[in-house]
Amino acid sequence: MNIKKILKVISAIVAIAGVAAAVYLAIQKLTAPKEPEYFDDNDFFECDNEIEIVEAKDEDTAVEEAPKEEAPKKAAKKTAKKKAEKAE
């Protein structure tokens, strides 16, 4: 046999074995039982629970009323005029 033929056969066998291993690992990963993920409280930062309470003044919490817009009324008047003109 020729050395090139031997190398081609060996490389084909290695390629087939690689594909089979990839398929096997993919099936194992997809069909693995789902395990719940547990968290340790020490993994998170600690809170000292010393909350500072700040009282707001009455003036700061007052809500100003927004000025009423006149645009919708003007638009309604314009459409009423147009309807009256079309009716004539």
N, CA, C and O atoms as CSV, one atom per row, in Angstrom:
chain,resi,resn,atom,element,x,y,z
A,1,MET,N,N,0.840,-1.191,0.000
A,1,MET,CA,C,0.000,0.000,0.000
A,1,MET,C,C,0.876,1.242,0.000
A,1,MET,O,O,2.027,1.247,0.437
A,2,ASN,N,N,0.284,2.244,-0.495
A,2,ASN,CA,C,0.968,3.518,-0.560
A,2,ASN,C,C,0.777,4.270,0.766
A,2,ASN,O,O,-0.264,4.128,1.407
A,3,ILE,N,N,1.757,5.055,1.175
A,3,ILE,CA,C,1.691,5.781,2.443
A,3,ILE,C,C,0.561,6.813,2.405
A,3,ILE,O,O,-0.080,7.061,3.427
A,4,LYS,N,N,0.315,7.406,1.259
A,4,LYS,CA,C,-0.750,8.414,1.140
A,4,LYS,C,C,-2.116,7.783,1.395
A,4,LYS,O,O,-2.977,8.386,2.036
A,5,LYS,N,N,-2.310,6.559,0.887
A,5,LYS,CA,C,-3.590,5.882,1.110
A,5,LYS,C,C,-3.775,5.562,2.594
A,5,LYS,O,O,-4.879,5.683,3.126
A,6,ILE,N,N,-2.705,5.160,3.252
A,6,ILE,CA,C,-2.779,4.829,4.676
A,6,ILE,C,C,-3.137,6.078,5.483
A,6,ILE,O,O,-3.982,6.022,6.376
A,7,LEU,N,N,-2.499,7.191,5.169
A,7,LEU,CA,C,-2.796,8.434,5.881
A,7,LEU,C,C,-4.231,8.888,5.635
A,7,LEU,O,O,-4.872,9.411,6.547
A,8,LYS,N,N,-4.747,8.698,4.418
A,8,LYS,CA,C,-6.137,9.070,4.111
A,8,LYS,C,C,-7.111,8.209,4.915
A,8,LYS,O,O,-8.102,8.722,5.433
A,9,VAL,N,N,-6.845,6.927,5.024
A,9,VAL,CA,C,-7.718,6.033,5.789
A,9,VAL,C,C,-7.688,6.411,7.267
A,9,VAL,O,O,-8.734,6.465,7.913
A,10,ILE,N,N,-6.504,6.670,7.801
A,10,ILE,CA,C,-6.373,7.042,9.218
A,10,ILE,C,C,-7.081,8.371,9.483
A,10,ILE,O,O,-7.779,8.509,10.487
A,11,SER,N,N,-6.906,9.350,8.589
A,11,SER,CA,C,-7.568,10.644,8.790
A,11,SER,C,C,-9.086,10.518,8.682
A,11,SER,O,O,-9.810,11.223,9.386
A,12,ALA,N,N,-9.580,9.637,7.818
A,12,ALA,CA,C,-11.026,9.415,7.713
A,12,ALA,C,C,-11.566,8.800,8.994
A,12,ALA,O,O,-12.632,9.188,9.472
A,13,ILE,N,N,-10.825,7.831,9.556
A,13,ILE,CA,C,-11.254,7.197,10.817
A,13,ILE,C,C,-11.265,8.224,11.951
A,13,ILE,O,O,-12.186,8.230,12.768
A,14,VAL,N,N,-10.247,9.093,12.010
A,14,VAL,CA,C,-10.180,10.118,13.053
A,14,VAL,C,C,-11.327,11.116,12.890
A,14,VAL,O,O,-11.920,11.552,13.876
A,15,ALA,N,N,-11.636,11.475,11.647
A,15,ALA,CA,C,-12.728,12.417,11.404
A,15,ALA,C,C,-14.063,11.829,11.826
A,15,ALA,O,O,-14.879,12.516,12.441
A,16,ILE,N,N,-14.292,10.562,11.500
A,16,ILE,CA,C,-15.551,9.900,11.878
A,16,ILE,C,C,-15.649,9.787,13.403
A,16,ILE,O,O,-16.723,9.983,13.971
A,17,ALA,N,N,-14.543,9.478,14.059
A,17,ALA,CA,C,-14.544,9.379,15.521
A,17,ALA,C,C,-14.814,10.750,16.140
A,17,ALA,O,O,-15.516,10.838,17.147
A,18,GLY,N,N,-14.272,11.820,15.559
A,18,GLY,CA,C,-14.517,13.173,16.066
A,18,GLY,C,C,-15.972,13.576,15.946
A,18,GLY,O,O,-16.538,14.156,16.873
A,19,VAL,N,N,-16.586,13.273,14.804
A,19,VAL,CA,C,-18.002,13.589,14.607
A,19,VAL,C,C,-18.860,12.783,15.578
A,19,VAL,O,O,-19.817,13.311,16.143
A,20,ALA,N,N,-18.529,11.524,15.774
A,20,ALA,CA,C,-19.292,10.684,16.707
A,20,ALA,C,C,-19.162,11.226,18.136
A,20,ALA,O,O,-20.144,11.257,18.879
A,21,ALA,N,N,-17.972,11.647,18.514
A,21,ALA,CA,C,-17.781,12.193,19.863
A,21,ALA,C,C,-18.570,13.489,20.039
A,21,ALA,O,O,-19.145,13.720,21.103
A,22,ALA,N,N,-18.602,14.334,19.011
A,22,ALA,CA,C,-19.355,15.587,19.090
A,22,ALA,C,C,-20.846,15.318,19.219
A,22,ALA,O,O,-21.527,15.974,20.007
A,23,VAL,N,N,-21.355,14.366,18.459
A,23,VAL,CA,C,-22.776,14.014,18.549
A,23,VAL,C,C,-23.101,13.444,19.928
A,23,VAL,O,O,-24.130,13.782,20.514
A,24,TYR,N,N,-22.232,12.586,20.444
A,24,TYR,CA,C,-22.450,12.003,21.770
A,24,TYR,C,C,-22.488,13.081,22.846
A,24,TYR,O,O,-23.376,13.069,23.699
A,25,LEU,N,N,-21.538,14.013,22.819
A,25,LEU,CA,C,-21.511,15.073,23.828
A,25,LEU,C,C,-22.720,15.997,23.710
A,25,LEU,O,O,-23.251,16.451,24.723
A,26,ALA,N,N,-23.159,16.280,22.486
A,26,ALA,CA,C,-24.337,17.135,22.300
A,26,ALA,C,C,-25.586,16.470,22.865
A,26,ALA,O,O,-26.408,17.122,23.508
A,27,ILE,N,N,-25.721,15.175,22.623
A,27,ILE,CA,C,-26.886,14.447,23.148
A,27,ILE,C,C,-26.844,14.403,24.662
A,27,ILE,O,O,-27.872,14.575,25.316
A,28,GLN,N,N,-25.671,14.174,25.228
A,28,GLN,CA,C,-25.537,14.146,26.686
A,28,GLN,C,C,-25.903,15.488,27.308
A,28,GLN,O,O,-26.554,15.538,28.352
A,29,LYS,N,N,-25.486,16.570,26.667
A,29,LYS,CA,C,-25.770,17.889,27.215
A,29,LYS,C,C,-27.254,18.226,27.102
A,29,LYS,O,O,-27.825,18.819,28.017
A,30,LEU,N,N,-27.880,17.853,25.994
A,30,LEU,CA,C,-29.293,18.183,25.799
A,30,LEU,C,C,-30.216,17.344,26.672
A,30,LEU,O,O,-31.277,17.816,27.081
A,31,THR,N,N,-29.828,16.117,26.959
A,31,THR,CA,C,-30.699,15.232,27.726
A,31,THR,C,C,-30.321,15.161,29.210
A,31,THR,O,O,-30.888,14.355,29.947
A,32,ALA,N,N,-29.389,15.980,29.651
A,32,ALA,CA,C,-28.981,15.960,31.059
A,32,ALA,C,C,-30.129,16.443,31.933
A,32,ALA,O,O,-30.853,17.360,31.545
A,33,PRO,N,N,-30.310,15.842,33.110
A,33,PRO,CA,C,-31.388,16.287,34.002
A,33,PRO,C,C,-31.106,17.711,34.494
A,33,PRO,O,O,-29.964,18.076,34.776
A,34,LYS,N,N,-32.156,18.482,34.587
A,34,LYS,CA,C,-32.015,19.870,35.032
A,34,LYS,C,C,-31.814,19.902,36.543
A,34,LYS,O,O,-32.626,19.372,37.300
A,35,GLU,N,N,-30.723,20.528,36.968
A,35,GLU,CA,C,-30.443,20.651,38.393
A,35,GLU,C,C,-30.736,22.081,38.823
A,35,GLU,O,O,-30.336,23.028,38.145
A,36,PRO,N,N,-31.433,22.246,39.943
A,36,PRO,CA,C,-31.717,23.612,40.397
A,36,PRO,C,C,-30.424,24.319,40.808
A,36,PRO,O,O,-29.493,23.704,41.328
A,37,GLU,N,N,-30.399,25.612,40.560
A,37,GLU,CA,C,-29.222,26.403,40.893
A,37,GLU,C,C,-29.456,27.081,42.239
A,37,GLU,O,O,-30.384,27.874,42.394
A,38,TYR,N,N,-28.619,26.765,43.192
A,38,TYR,CA,C,-28.744,27.321,44.524
A,38,TYR,C,C,-27.760,28.475,44.693
A,38,TYR,O,O,-26.625,28.410,44.222
A,39,PHE,N,N,-28.204,29.520,45.363
A,39,PHE,CA,C,-27.353,30.668,45.619
A,39,PHE,C,C,-27.002,30.724,47.099
A,39,PHE,O,O,-27.835,30.448,47.963
A,40,ASP,N,N,-25.789,31.075,47.366
A,40,ASP,CA,C,-25.332,31.240,48.743
A,40,ASP,C,C,-25.503,32.706,49.110
A,40,ASP,O,O,-25.138,33.589,48.334
A,41,ASP,N,N,-26.047,32.966,50.271
A,41,ASP,CA,C,-26.256,34.352,50.699
A,41,ASP,C,C,-24.944,35.110,50.844
A,41,ASP,O,O,-24.927,36.337,50.754
A,42,ASN,N,N,-23.867,34.410,51.062
A,42,ASN,CA,C,-22.575,35.066,51.223
A,42,ASN,C,C,-22.015,35.577,49.888
A,42,ASN,O,O,-21.070,36.366,49.865
A,43,ASP,N,N,-22.601,35.122,48.789
A,43,ASP,CA,C,-22.130,35.571,47.485
A,43,ASP,C,C,-22.532,37.015,47.210
A,43,ASP,O,O,-21.900,37.697,46.404
A,44,PHE,N,N,-23.571,37.476,47.872
A,44,PHE,CA,C,-24.073,38.814,47.636
A,44,PHE,C,C,-23.521,39.775,48.677
A,44,PHE,O,O,-23.042,39.354,49.730
A,45,PHE,N,N,-23.589,41.058,48.381
A,45,PHE,CA,C,-23.066,42.041,49.326
A,45,PHE,C,C,-23.963,42.098,50.566
A,45,PHE,O,O,-25.159,41.813,50.509
A,46,GLU,N,N,-23.360,42.466,51.656
A,46,GLU,CA,C,-24.099,42.544,52.908
A,46,GLU,C,C,-24.694,43.927,53.080
A,46,GLU,O,O,-24.065,44.925,52.729
A,47,CYS,N,N,-25.880,43.991,53.609
A,47,CYS,CA,C,-26.560,45.256,53.847
A,47,CYS,C,C,-26.557,45.503,55.346
A,47,CYS,O,O,-26.884,44.607,56.125
A,48,ASP,N,N,-26.191,46.710,55.753
A,48,ASP,CA,C,-26.111,46.996,57.179
A,48,ASP,C,C,-27.447,47.440,57.757
A,48,ASP,O,O,-27.568,47.603,58.971
A,49,ASN,N,N,-28.454,47.638,56.905
A,49,ASN,CA,C,-29.807,48.007,57.317
A,49,ASN,C,C,-29.868,49.317,58.090
A,49,ASN,O,O,-30.809,49.534,58.853
A,50,GLU,N,N,-28.900,50.178,57.912
A,50,GLU,CA,C,-28.938,51.499,58.531
A,50,GLU,C,C,-29.408,52.495,57.479
A,50,GLU,O,O,-28.604,53.152,56.817
A,51,ILE,N,N,-30.707,52.589,57.342
A,51,ILE,CA,C,-31.293,53.441,56.314
A,51,ILE,C,C,-31.480,54.840,56.873
A,51,ILE,O,O,-32.022,55.016,57.965
A,52,GLU,N,N,-31.036,55.818,56.131
A,52,GLU,CA,C,-31.178,57.197,56.557
A,52,GLU,C,C,-32.511,57.734,56.051
A,52,GLU,O,O,-32.784,57.701,54.851
A,53,ILE,N,N,-33.333,58.225,56.958
A,53,ILE,CA,C,-34.640,58.750,56.593
A,53,ILE,C,C,-34.534,60.261,56.473
A,53,ILE,O,O,-34.142,60.947,57.417
A,54,VAL,N,N,-34.886,60.765,55.313
A,54,VAL,CA,C,-34.828,62.201,55.063
A,54,VAL,C,C,-36.256,62.680,54.861
A,54,VAL,O,O,-36.978,62.177,54.000
A,55,GLU,N,N,-36.652,63.654,55.662
A,55,GLU,CA,C,-38.000,64.189,55.527
A,55,GLU,C,C,-37.978,65.380,54.590
A,55,GLU,O,O,-37.133,66.266,54.714
A,56,ALA,N,N,-38.904,65.394,53.661
A,56,ALA,CA,C,-38.973,66.477,52.687
A,56,ALA,C,C,-39.858,67.593,53.227
A,56,ALA,O,O,-40.808,67.353,53.973
A,57,LYS,N,N,-39.524,68.808,52.836
A,57,LYS,CA,C,-40.338,69.948,53.235
A,57,LYS,C,C,-41.618,69.948,52.418
A,57,LYS,O,O,-41.677,69.374,51.330
A,58,ASP,N,N,-42.651,70.604,52.959
A,58,ASP,CA,C,-43.916,70.669,52.238
A,58,ASP,C,C,-43.772,71.415,50.918
A,58,ASP,O,O,-44.462,71.094,49.950
A,59,GLU,N,N,-42.900,72.389,50.866
A,59,GLU,CA,C,-42.726,73.182,49.653
A,59,GLU,C,C,-42.109,72.341,48.533
A,59,GLU,O,O,-42.416,72.541,47.358
A,60,ASP,N,N,-41.248,71.413,48.900
A,60,ASP,CA,C,-40.579,70.592,47.890
A,60,ASP,C,C,-41.531,69.602,47.230
A,60,ASP,O,O,-41.344,69.236,46.070
A,61,THR,N,N,-42.540,69.174,47.959
A,61,THR,CA,C,-43.428,68.152,47.431
A,61,THR,C,C,-44.636,68.716,46.713
A,61,THR,O,O,-45.438,67.956,46.172
A,62,ALA,N,N,-44.789,70.048,46.695
A,62,ALA,CA,C,-45.941,70.650,46.029
A,62,ALA,C,C,-45.842,70.422,44.528
A,62,ALA,O,O,-44.778,70.585,43.931
A,63,VAL,N,N,-46.962,70.044,43.929
A,63,VAL,CA,C,-47.001,69.788,42.494
A,63,VAL,C,C,-47.670,70.962,41.816
A,63,VAL,O,O,-48.793,71.338,42.152
A,64,GLU,N,N,-46.972,71.531,40.864
A,64,GLU,CA,C,-47.544,72.655,40.136
A,64,GLU,C,C,-48.437,72.132,39.026
A,64,GLU,O,O,-48.096,71.174,38.333
A,65,GLU,N,N,-49.574,72.771,38.869
A,65,GLU,CA,C,-50.479,72.339,37.813
A,65,GLU,C,C,-49.997,72.889,36.485
A,65,GLU,O,O,-49.578,74.043,36.393
A,66,ALA,N,N,-50.058,72.079,35.486
A,66,ALA,CA,C,-49.633,72.494,34.159
A,66,ALA,C,C,-50.727,73.377,33.553
A,66,ALA,O,O,-51.913,73.133,33.774
A,67,PRO,N,N,-50.337,74.391,32.797
A,67,PRO,CA,C,-51.353,75.250,32.171
A,67,PRO,C,C,-52.156,74.448,31.148
A,67,PRO,O,O,-51.618,73.600,30.437
A,68,LYS,N,N,-53.424,74.732,31.095
A,68,LYS,CA,C,-54.292,74.013,30.169
A,68,LYS,C,C,-53.979,74.436,28.749
A,68,LYS,O,O,-53.750,75.612,28.468
A,69,GLU,N,N,-53.975,73.469,27.870
A,69,GLU,CA,C,-53.653,73.753,26.479
A,69,GLU,C,C,-54.907,74.155,25.724
A,69,GLU,O,O,-55.978,73.578,25.917
A,70,GLU,N,N,-54.760,75.139,24.872
A,70,GLU,CA,C,-55.869,75.652,24.079
A,70,GLU,C,C,-55.936,74.965,22.717
A,70,GLU,O,O,-56.928,75.121,22.005
A,71,ALA,N,N,-54.926,74.224,22.345
A,71,ALA,CA,C,-54.835,73.646,21.007
A,71,ALA,C,C,-56.017,72.732,20.672
A,71,ALA,O,O,-56.554,72.849,19.571
A,72,PRO,N,N,-56.448,71.839,21.548
A,72,PRO,CA,C,-57.563,70.967,21.163
A,72,PRO,C,C,-58.839,71.759,20.874
A,72,PRO,O,O,-59.611,71.377,19.995
A,73,LYS,N,N,-59.066,72.836,21.589
A,73,LYS,CA,C,-60.278,73.617,21.349
A,73,LYS,C,C,-60.217,74.288,19.987
A,73,LYS,O,O,-61.205,74.319,19.253
A,74,LYS,N,N,-59.039,74.830,19.651
A,74,LYS,CA,C,-58.886,75.478,18.355
A,74,LYS,C,C,-59.076,74.480,17.229
A,74,LYS,O,O,-59.693,74.786,16.209
A,75,ALA,N,N,-58.542,73.290,17.422
A,75,ALA,CA,C,-58.684,72.268,16.389
A,75,ALA,C,C,-60.149,71.878,16.226
A,75,ALA,O,O,-60.609,71.635,15.111
A,76,ALA,N,N,-60.878,71.818,17.329
A,76,ALA,CA,C,-62.289,71.468,17.253
A,76,ALA,C,C,-63.066,72.557,16.518
A,76,ALA,O,O,-63.986,72.259,15.756
A,77,LYS,N,N,-62.697,73.820,16.747
A,77,LYS,CA,C,-63.382,74.919,16.070
A,77,LYS,C,C,-63.112,74.867,14.571
A,77,LYS,O,O,-64.012,75.101,13.765
A,78,LYS,N,N,-61.852,74.554,14.194
A,78,LYS,CA,C,-61.494,74.496,12.785
A,78,LYS,C,C,-62.258,73.385,12.078
A,78,LYS,O,O,-62.742,73.567,10.961
A,79,THR,N,N,-62.362,72.240,12.731
A,79,THR,CA,C,-63.078,71.134,12.094
A,79,THR,C,C,-64.570,71.442,12.002
A,79,THR,O,O,-65.231,71.024,11.051
A,80,ALA,N,N,-65.100,72.165,12.977
A,80,ALA,CA,C,-66.511,72.541,12.920
A,80,ALA,C,C,-66.740,73.498,11.762
A,80,ALA,O,O,-67.749,73.394,11.064
A,81,LYS,N,N,-65.809,74.434,11.546
A,81,LYS,CA,C,-65.934,75.369,10.427
A,81,LYS,C,C,-65.874,74.640,9.105
A,81,LYS,O,O,-66.641,74.940,8.191
A,82,LYS,N,N,-64.946,73.661,8.993
A,82,LYS,CA,C,-64.809,72.920,7.750
A,82,LYS,C,C,-66.053,72.099,7.462
A,82,LYS,O,O,-66.475,71.992,6.310
A,83,LYS,N,N,-66.635,71.525,8.485
A,83,LYS,CA,C,-67.863,70.745,8.290
A,83,LYS,C,C,-69.004,71.637,7.854
A,83,LYS,O,O,-69.825,71.252,7.021
A,84,ALA,N,N,-69.053,72.836,8.423
A,84,ALA,CA,C,-70.110,73.782,8.036
A,84,ALA,C,C,-69.935,74.215,6.584
A,84,ALA,O,O,-70.920,74.348,5.857
A,85,GLU,N,N,-68.679,74.440,6.148
A,85,GLU,CA,C,-68.428,74.841,4.776
A,85,GLU,C,C,-68.783,73.726,3.809
A,85,GLU,O,O,-69.328,73.989,2.737
A,86,LYS,N,N,-68.480,72.478,4.172
A,86,LYS,CA,C,-68.795,71.358,3.292
A,86,LYS,C,C,-70.301,71.134,3.211
A,86,LYS,O,O,-70.811,70.710,2.174
A,87,ALA,N,N,-71.003,71.413,4.283
A,87,ALA,CA,C,-72.451,71.211,4.296
A,87,ALA,C,C,-73.145,72.191,3.347
A,87,ALA,O,O,-74.214,71.891,2.815
A,88,GLU,N,N,-72.538,73.360,3.136
A,88,GLU,CA,C,-73.145,74.377,2.276
A,88,GLU,C,C,-73.047,74.040,0.857
A,88,GLU,O,O,-73.513,74.800,0.008
